[in-house]
Amino acid sequence: MDEFKRFFVRGLAAVLPTLLTIAIFLWAYRLVDTYLGQHITRGMLGVMCMIGEPSAVDAEEDSLTYGEPVDRWIQSGEWAGTRDTVEHNVIFSNALQSSDAEVRKRADNAKIKALWQIAFRKYKLGLVGFLIAIIVVYFVGLFLASFIGRTTLRLVERTVSRMPLVGAIYPNIKQVTDFLFSESKLEFSGVVAVPYPRKGIWSVGLLTGRPMKAMQDQTDEDLVTVFIPSSPAPVTGYTITVPRSELLMLDISIDEALRFIISAGVVKPDTQLAVEPVAVEPGLGNPNPVLGQIETKNEET
């Protein structure tokens, strides 16, 4: 059982990054397609309906193959036993033979729309709407990079921020998106050890830079700002401001520090492995059996 668990966890660690990457791309695709692509596809469908019936669609076969199925089956003819569809009923509706011109016109428009819906499904034309959405987003970004675009965006944001209720939500969302998609990368000055959350306890942090002016002006000490990542998810954490004299500069890279944090201290940089074991007074035993086991395993490895 222990062997199965070990190999299962190892396999999960190998495939999980790939699965999560695919999941993120699928989420992004659905987001763009739902809020932009599908609306563009509907607009394309409306334009195509004005042209007339599509010539590359077999009305009966394709409507039964690509249509939306209903809980009913064809009873006779070549397609007997085949499940009926919504589009098949619209395309072969009796209303097309109505003596009322208005009813016949509406039925004919519904038939053309149904045929184009079948064509879109058959030839995957819905992807065109998604691709157009990507192009639209690109040109929006290109427009906002210009002086007129930036001015327009500021006016829109100012107007939205003044709207009741919306003004309380929009600025917070914009701060998050600006942080995630900002062209200027967040840079850290180095890796430090800082006495946090109290003296005597050292936490690994990332030096971000100078503090706020209001804080520095009220003290004679040289202050710095440090981000303390949480373990095992370093995307969250705490931002603290401490005197530079209380920091210990660590000679490791930011990637090595993040691996150390994500692994809860198990994965250490190669240059930091030779650490003397903690001295234990005679008769007291090992004050931390778990730590002793971990160090023993690391030495054996």
ABEGO torsion letter per residue (X at the ends): XAAAAAAAAAAAAAAAAAAAAAAAAAAAAAAAAAAAAAAAAAAAAAAAAAAEBBAABBAAAAAAAABBBBBBBBABEAABGBBBBAAAAAAABAAAABABAAAAAAAAAAAAAAAAAAAAAAAGAAAAAAAAAAAAAAAAAAAAABAAAAAAAAAAAAAAAABBGAAAAAAAAAAAAAAAABABBBBBAEBBBBBOABBGBBBBBBBAEBBBAAAAAABABBBBBBBBBBOABAABEBBBBBBAAABBBBBBBAAAAAAAAAAGGABBBAAAABBBBBBBBBGAEBABAAAAAAAAAAAAX
